[in-house]
Amino acid sequence: MAGVLVAKWTKKSYPFEFKVEAVRRALAGEPKADLARELGLSSPKLLEVWARTYRNEGENGLRPKPRGTRPRPRLRLRSPSWSGRAARTSSCAPRTPTWEKCGP
């Protein structure tokens, strides 16, 4: 089937003002199917979801939500208080893997 284009589904986002106006028109009594077709929405169900959100949360519910995960707090690494230990063991570590004959 050469030359056939396959539509890729993408989630479209709509501006806040667009959603508010669409919901107000739907709640005023315009048929949802006609309104969805006129506004170029994929489904009248989208208007129902927006209207439910508008009734439950008000206009602020239609505002864009932050995406992604919240940034994690960074952990601070403490410098070791036993810095002399590295100096004592560094001369033995490369030569003897088992630490047996390591000493002065």
C-alpha positions in Angstrom: 0.0 0.0 0.0 2.5 2.6 -1.1 1.5 6.2 -0.9 -1.1 5.7 1.9 -1.0 8.3 4.6 -1.7 7.2 8.2 -3.2 9.8 10.5 -1.2 10.1 13.7 -3.3 11.0 16.8 -2.1 14.0 18.6 -3.7 15.6 21.7 -4.7 19.2 20.7 -4.7 21.8 23.4 -7.1 24.8 23.3 -6.6 28.3 24.7 -8.3 29.2 28.0 -10.5 31.9 26.4 -11.6 29.5 23.6 -12.8 26.9 26.2 -14.6 29.5 28.3 -16.5 30.9 25.3 -17.4 27.4 24.1 -18.7 26.4 27.5 -20.7 29.5 27.9 -22.3 28.9 24.5 -23.0 25.3 25.3 -24.6 26.2 28.7 -26.7 28.9 27.0 -28.4 26.1 25.1 -26.7 25.7 21.7 -26.7 22.1 20.6 -23.3 20.5 21.5 -22.9 18.6 18.3 -23.4 21.7 16.1 -21.2 23.8 18.4 -18.4 21.2 18.3 -18.6 21.0 14.5 -18.5 24.8 14.2 -15.5 25.1 16.5 -13.6 22.3 15.0 -13.6 20.0 18.1 -13.0 16.3 17.7 -16.1 15.4 19.7 -19.1 17.0 21.5 -18.0 14.9 24.5 -15.1 17.4 24.9 -17.6 20.2 25.5 -19.3 18.1 28.1 -16.0 17.5 29.9 -15.2 21.2 29.8 -18.8 22.1 31.0 -18.5 19.7 34.0 -15.1 21.1 34.9 -16.5 24.6 34.6 -19.5 23.7 37.0 -17.2 22.0 39.5 -14.2 24.3 39.5 -15.3 27.5 37.8 -13.2 29.3 35.1 -9.9 28.4 36.8 -10.6 24.7 36.1 -10.3 25.4 32.4 -6.9 27.0 32.7 -3.8 25.0 31.5 -2.3 22.7 34.1 1.4 22.5 34.6 3.0 19.6 32.7 5.5 17.0 33.8 6.7 16.1 37.3 7.6 18.5 40.0 11.3 19.1 40.4 12.8 17.1 43.2 14.6 18.9 46.0 18.4 18.6 45.6 20.3 16.7 48.3 23.4 18.4 49.6 26.4 16.1 49.9 28.4 16.5 53.0 32.2 16.5 52.8 33.6 13.7 54.9 35.0 14.7 58.3 37.5 11.8 58.1 39.5 13.1 55.1 42.7 11.7 56.6 41.5 8.1 55.9 41.9 8.5 52.1 45.5 9.6 52.5 46.2 6.6 54.7 44.7 4.0 52.4 45.5 5.4 49.0 49.0 4.1 49.0 47.9 0.5 49.6 44.8 0.3 47.4 46.5 0.2 44.0 49.1 -2.4 45.0 47.2 -4.9 47.1 43.6 -5.9 46.2 43.0 -7.8 49.4 44.5 -5.3 51.9 46.6 -8.0 53.5 50.1 -6.7 53.4 49.2 -3.1 53.5 51.0 -1.1 56.2 54.0 1.2 57.0 
